[in-house]
Amino acid sequence: MSDPKERIPVQNILVQQARTSQGDELSGPANAARFWRTFRRHRLGLVGLVIVGTMVLAAVGAPYLAPADPLAQDILRARLQPPSAAHPLGTDELGRDLLSRLIYGARISLTIGLLAEGTALLIGSVIGALAGFLGGRVDDLLMRITEIFMAIPSLLFLIAVVAILEPNVVTIALALGVIGWPSEARVMRSQVLAVKNLEYVTAAHALGLRPYQVLLRHILPNALSPMIVVGTLGIAGAILTEATLSFLGLGIQQPIPSWGTMVYTGQNYIFTAWWYAVFPGLAIMLTVLGFNFVGDALRDALDPNRVTQRT
C-alpha cells in the first residue's frame, strides 16, 4: 500500500501550477495592476478604449444625449440642411436630425456586435473545448464540421438569411454568430490542446477528478485569455459586416437608424449633402478601429510572453 505522503507532491503540483497558469494572469490586485500597467502602455489601446467608451455611453444614454427625436421628420423646413447650430451634423432627406440618428444608431451597431459575437463565442467555445479535450474521432468530426462552415461564403449566407427572414436586429446578429463561430472554435481548441497536457491538469486527473471537472475547473479558465481578444476583435467584425449588409440595402430597414443604412441612402446625395454619408461612415470607421485597438492592447496585456519581450 502506498504511503499517503507520496500524494503530497501531486497536490502541490496541482495547486502551484493552477496559481501560475495563464488563466490566472488577471487574478489578484497585483496581477490586475500589472495588466492595467501593460495595457496603458499601448497608446492606441487607450485611444480605442476612449472611442469604445464614448460609443457605449452614446448608446446607453441615447434618450438623454440625442438633441431631437431620431424619427421626427421636417421635410418642408429642414430637408438636407448642412451642419448648423440647430443641427450639428445636418439633416437627412426627410429633415431628421443626423446627430440624433447617429446616437441611436450606436445602439443598433453595438447590440448587433455584442449579440453576434456572444453567439459565436458560445458556439465556438463549446465545440472547440470538446474537440480539444476529447480528441480522437470527436475532434475529427467537430473539426470537419468547422471546416464546412468555414467554407460557406459568409456574405452569401447572410444575404440568404435576411432574404428568407425579416432583417431585424436579432435575425442579423444570430446569423452573424452562426456563420462566425468557426474561428472561435479553432482558437479554443488550440488553447485546450496546449493546456490539457500541463502538469497541473495531469495532477488533477491523478487526484481522481471527473473529466468534466477537469475541463471546467482547470482547463477552460486557463484558455479564456485569447478568447477575450478574439471576442473584442469579433465585435468590430460584426459591426462592419452589419454595416455592409445595410449598405447593400439588406440590413436594418428605415426608419430605424442604422449607420450602414444611412451611408447607403446618403450616397445618393454625396455631391449635394456630403454630411449625410460621411458622418455615419466616420462613426463606423472609428468604432471598428476602437475595438481593434482595444483588442491589440488586450493581446499584449494578456500574453505574458509579449509582456516579457516588451519589458
C-alpha positions in Angstrom: 0.0 0.0 0.0 1.4 3.4 -1.0 2.4 5.9 1.6 -0.1 8.9 1.9 2.9 11.2 1.9 3.5 10.3 -1.8 0.3 12.1 -2.7 1.6 15.5 -1.4 3.8 16.3 -4.4 1.0 15.7 -6.8 -1.3 18.0 -4.8 1.4 20.6 -4.6 1.8 20.5 -8.4 -1.9 21.0 -8.8 -2.0 24.0 -6.5 1.2 25.6 -7.7 0.5 25.1 -11.4 -3.0 26.4 -11.0 -1.8 29.5 -9.4 0.8 30.2 -12.1 -1.2 29.2 -15.1 -2.0 31.5 -17.9 -5.6 31.8 -16.9 -4.6 33.3 -13.6 -2.9 36.3 -15.1 -5.7 38.6 -14.0 -6.4 37.2 -10.5 -5.5 39.3 -7.5 -4.8 43.0 -7.2 -1.1 42.7 -8.1 -1.8 40.9 -11.4 -4.7 43.3 -12.2 -2.4 46.2 -11.6 0.2 44.6 -13.9 -2.5 44.1 -16.6 -3.5 47.7 -16.4 0.1 48.9 -16.4 0.8 46.9 -19.6 -2.5 48.0 -21.2 -2.0 51.7 -20.7 1.5 51.5 -22.3 -0.4 50.7 -25.5 -1.3 54.2 -26.6 -3.6 53.1 -29.4 -5.3 50.8 -26.9 -6.1 53.8 -24.7 -7.4 55.7 -27.7 -9.6 52.7 -28.6 -10.8 52.4 -25.1 -11.9 56.1 -25.2 -13.7 55.5 -28.5 -15.5 52.4 -27.4 -16.4 54.0 -24.1 -17.8 57.0 -26.0 -19.9 54.8 -28.2 -21.2 52.8 -25.3 -22.1 56.0 -23.4 -23.9 57.3 -26.5 -25.8 54.0 -26.9 -26.8 53.8 -23.2 -27.6 57.5 -22.8 -29.2 58.0 -26.2 -32.6 59.3 -24.9 -30.7 61.9 -22.9 -27.9 62.8 -25.3 -29.9 63.0 -28.6 -30.9 66.6 -29.3 -34.1 65.5 -31.2 -36.3 62.6 -31.9 -34.4 60.5 -34.5 -37.7 59.6 -36.3 -39.2 63.2 -36.3 -39.5 64.5 -39.9 -39.5 68.1 -41.1 -39.3 67.8 -44.9 -40.5 71.3 -45.6 -38.2 73.3 -43.4 -35.2 71.1 -42.6 -34.6 68.8 -45.6 -30.8 68.2 -46.2 -29.7 71.1 -44.2 -25.9 71.4 -43.7 -24.4 71.3 -40.2 -25.5 74.2 -38.1 -26.3 75.2 -34.5 -29.7 73.7 -34.7 -28.5 70.5 -36.3 -24.8 70.0 -35.5 -24.3 67.2 -38.1 -27.0 68.4 -40.5 -30.2 66.6 -41.6 -31.2 63.8 -44.0 -33.6 63.8 -46.9 -36.6 63.7 -44.6 -35.4 66.5 -42.3 -34.4 64.2 -39.5 -31.6 65.3 -37.2 -28.5 63.3 -38.2 -26.7 63.6 -34.9 -29.7 62.0 -33.1 -29.9 59.2 -35.6 -26.2 58.6 -35.2 -26.5 58.4 -31.5 -29.4 56.0 -31.7 -27.6 54.1 -34.4 -24.9 53.3 -31.9 -27.4 51.2 -30.1 -28.1 49.1 -33.2 -24.5 48.6 -34.1 -23.3 47.7 -30.6 -26.3 45.5 -29.9 -25.7 43.5 -33.1 -21.9 43.4 -32.4 -22.3 42.1 -28.9 -25.1 39.6 -29.6 -23.4 38.3 -32.7 -20.0 37.8 -31.1 -21.6 36.4 -27.9 -23.3 33.8 -30.0 -20.2 33.0 -31.9 -18.1 32.7 -28.7 -20.7 30.4 -27.1 -20.9 28.0 -30.0 -17.2 28.2 -30.8 -16.1 27.8 -27.2 -18.2 24.7 -26.7 -17.2 23.0 -29.9 -13.6 23.9 -29.6 -13.3 22.8 -26.0 -15.0 19.5 -26.7 -12.8 18.9 -29.7 -9.6 19.7 -27.9 -10.4 17.9 -24.7 -11.9 14.7 -26.1 -9.7 14.4 -29.1 -9.8 11.3 -31.4 -12.9 10.8 -33.5 -14.8 13.5 -31.7 -12.1 16.0 -32.6 -12.0 14.9 -36.2 -15.8 15.1 -36.6 -16.1 18.5 -34.9 -13.2 20.0 -36.9 -14.7 18.7 -40.2 -18.0 20.4 -39.3 -16.0 23.5 -38.5 -14.3 23.4 -41.9 -17.6 23.0 -43.7 -18.9 26.2 -42.0 -15.7 28.0 -42.8 -16.1 27.1 -46.5 -19.5 28.8 -46.6 -19.3 32.3 -48.1 -20.4 34.4 -45.1 -21.9 37.3 -47.1 -23.9 35.0 -49.3 -25.1 33.1 -46.2 -26.2 36.4 -44.6 -27.9 37.6 -47.7 -29.9 34.3 -47.9 -30.9 34.5 -44.2 -32.2 38.1 -44.5 -33.9 37.3 -47.7 -35.9 34.5 -46.0 -36.4 36.0 -42.6 -37.1 39.6 -41.5 -33.9 41.6 -41.4 -34.1 42.8 -37.8 -31.5 43.1 -35.1 -31.9 39.6 -33.6 -32.0 37.9 -37.0 -28.9 39.6 -38.3 -27.0 39.1 -35.0 -27.8 35.4 -34.8 -26.9 34.9 -38.4 -23.6 36.6 -37.9 -23.0 34.4 -34.8 -23.9 31.2 -36.6 -21.5 31.9 -39.5 -18.8 33.4 -37.4 -18.1 30.7 -34.7 -15.5 28.5 -36.6 -12.6 30.9 -36.0 -13.5 31.0 -32.2 -13.7 27.2 -32.2 -10.2 26.8 -33.7 -8.7 29.2 -31.2 -10.4 27.5 -28.2 -9.3 24.1 -29.5 -5.7 25.1 -29.8 -5.8 26.6 -26.3 -7.3 23.4 -24.8 -4.8 21.3 -26.5 -2.0 23.4 -25.1 -3.4 23.4 -21.6 -4.6 19.9 -21.1 -1.1 18.4 -21.2 0.3 20.6 -18.5 1.4 19.1 -15.2 -1.3 20.5 -13.0 -4.0 19.1 -15.3 -2.3 15.7 -15.2 -2.3 16.0 -11.4 -6.0 16.8 -11.4 -6.6 13.6 -13.3 -4.4 11.7 -10.8 -6.4 13.0 -7.9 -9.5 11.4 -9.3 -11.4 14.4 -10.6 -14.0 13.7 -13.2 -13.2 14.7 -16.8 -15.9 17.4 -16.8 -14.5 18.8 -13.5 -11.0 19.0 -15.0 -12.3 20.7 -18.1 -14.5 23.2 -16.3 -12.2 24.0 -13.3 -8.7 23.7 -14.6 -8.7 23.9 -18.4 -11.4 26.4 -19.6 -10.4 29.1 -17.1 -6.8 28.9 -18.4 -7.9 29.1 -22.0 -10.0 32.2 -21.8 -7.4 35.0 -22.3 -7.1 34.5 -26.1 -10.9 34.3 -26.3 -11.3 37.7 -24.8 -9.0 39.1 -27.5 -10.9 37.2 -30.2 -14.2 38.4 -28.9 -13.2 42.0 -28.9 -12.0 41.8 -32.5 -15.1 39.9 -33.4 -17.3 42.7 -32.2 -15.6 45.0 -34.7 -16.0 42.5 -37.5 -19.7 42.0 -36.7 -20.4 45.8 -36.7 -18.6 46.1 -40.0 -20.5 43.2 -41.6 -23.8 44.6 -40.4 -22.9 47.9 -41.9 -22.0 46.2 -45.2 -25.4 44.4 -45.2 -27.2 47.7 -44.6 -25.1 49.4 -47.3 -26.4 46.8 -49.7 -29.9 47.5 -48.6 -30.3 44.1 -46.9 -29.7 45.1 -43.3 -31.8 47.2 -40.8 -34.5 49.0 -42.7 -35.8 52.5 -42.5 -36.9 54.3 -40.4 -34.8 52.6 -37.8 -31.5 54.5 -37.5 -28.6 52.3 -38.7 -25.2 53.6 -39.7 -24.9 51.4 -42.7 -28.4 52.3 -43.9 -27.5 56.0 -43.6 -24.4 55.5 -45.7 -26.4 53.5 -48.2 -29.0 56.3 -48.5 -26.5 59.1 -48.2 -24.5 58.0 -51.2 -27.3 59.3 -53.4 -26.7 62.8 -52.0 -22.9 62.7 -51.8 -22.4 65.8 -54.0 -25.3 67.8 -52.6 -25.3 66.7 -49.0 -21.9 65.2 -48.2 -22.5 65.1 -44.5 -25.3 62.5 -44.9 -22.9 59.7 -45.8 -19.6 61.0 -44.4 -20.6 61.2 -40.7 -22.2 57.7 -40.5 -19.1 56.4 -42.3 -16.8 58.0 -39.8 -18.8 56.5 -37.0 -18.4 53.0 -38.4 -14.7 53.5 -39.1 -14.0 54.9 -35.6 -16.0 52.2 -33.8 -14.3 49.4 -35.7 -10.8 51.0 -35.2 -11.6 51.4 -31.5 -12.4 47.8 -30.9 -9.4 46.7 -33.0 -7.1 48.9 -30.9 -8.6 47.6 -27.7 -8.1 44.0 -29.0 -4.5 44.6 -29.8 -3.9 46.1 -26.4 -5.6 43.2 -24.7 -3.5 40.8 -26.7 -0.3 42.4 -25.3 -1.6 42.7 -21.8 -3.0 39.1 -21.5 0.0 37.4 -23.2 2.9 37.1 -20.6 5.4 36.3 -23.4 4.6 39.6 -25.1 4.9 41.5 -21.8 8.3 39.9 -21.2 9.5 40.8 -24.7 8.4 44.4 -24.4 9.9 44.9 -21.0 
